[in-house]
């Protein structure tokens, strides 16, 4: 089941899914959220979820920065 909130079709990712995209440990994603580097919301059960659109935007920005080593 895909979790959605806010915008119709906005997918929410788990820390594990975000970690896989960035190739980091899920605890790193949680630290980023705590530090304000990436936005997150809390489910009623207290779990963090991340908006897919925001995650993809951040990933694109970081990928662009790295590839500017021309």
Secondary structure, DSSP 4 states (H G I P E B T S, - for coil): ---B-SSTT-BEE-HHHHHHHHTS-HHHHHHHHHHTSS--EE-TTS-EEEEHHHHHHHHHHHHHHHTT--
